[in-house]
C-alpha cells in the first residue's frame, strides 16, 4: 500500500521495555528511596514514548510516566505496586 507524502515525524515513537526502566533512574535515587516508597520514572523526558512489557521488574513500586503503555507493561507495573501515568 502506498502512502503519499508520508511525514515520518508523525509516526516517531521510540520504545523501551519494562526490564530497562531501571536504567533511567539515577544511582542516588535508587539508594536514597526507602523500601516502601515509589520511584518516579519519566520516560518522555528521557526520549522514550512507549513502554512495552518485555522482561521482569524488581519488587519495588514505581511510577512510570509515558505517552503509551502496552497491556503487558501496565499489568507488570501494577503487579509490583506501581502506577502508569499518561503524559501528553
C-alpha positions in Angstrom: 0.0 0.0 0.0 1.3 3.4 -0.9 1.4 6.3 1.5 1.8 9.6 -0.5 3.7 12.4 1.2 4.4 10.4 4.4 5.7 12.6 7.2 7.8 10.4 9.4 7.7 12.7 12.4 4.0 11.8 12.9 5.0 8.2 13.5 8.1 8.7 15.7 7.6 6.6 18.8 10.8 5.2 20.5 10.0 2.2 22.8 11.6 0.8 26.0 11.0 -2.5 27.7 9.9 -2.8 31.3 13.3 -4.5 32.2 15.2 -1.4 31.0 13.2 1.1 33.1 15.7 1.0 36.0 18.5 2.2 33.7 16.7 5.6 33.5 16.9 6.0 37.3 20.0 7.7 38.8 22.1 5.8 41.4 21.3 8.3 44.2 17.5 7.8 43.6 17.9 4.0 43.8 19.8 4.2 47.1 18.0 7.1 48.8 14.5 5.8 48.2 13.0 4.0 51.2 11.7 0.4 50.7 8.0 1.3 50.7 8.2 4.5 48.6 7.8 4.6 44.8 10.4 5.9 42.4 9.1 8.2 39.6 10.5 7.5 36.1 9.7 10.0 33.4 10.2 8.1 30.1 9.3 11.1 27.9 12.0 13.3 29.4 14.5 10.5 28.6 13.3 10.2 25.0 11.0 7.1 25.1 7.3 7.4 24.4 6.1 3.9 24.6 6.6 1.3 27.3 6.5 -2.4 26.3 6.1 -5.4 28.5 9.3 -7.3 27.9 11.3 -8.6 30.9 10.7 -8.6 34.6 10.7 -5.8 37.3 12.1 -5.9 40.8 9.6 -5.8 43.7 10.0 -2.1 44.4 7.0 0.1 43.4 7.5 2.7 40.7 5.5 5.4 39.0 6.1 5.4 35.2 5.2 8.4 33.0 4.9 7.8 29.3 2.6 8.5 26.3 1.6 4.9 25.6 1.7 1.6 27.6 1.1 -1.9 26.3 -1.3 -4.1 28.2 1.5 -6.4 29.4 3.6 -3.4 30.6 0.7 -2.0 32.5 -0.1 -5.3 34.1 3.6 -5.9 35.2 3.9 -2.3 36.6 0.7 -2.6 38.6 1.7 -6.1 39.9 4.7 -4.7 41.8 2.6 -1.9 43.3 3.4 0.8 40.8 1.3 3.1 38.7 1.1 4.1 35.0 0.6 7.8 34.3 -0.2 9.0 30.8 1.6 12.2 29.7 0.5 14.2 26.7 
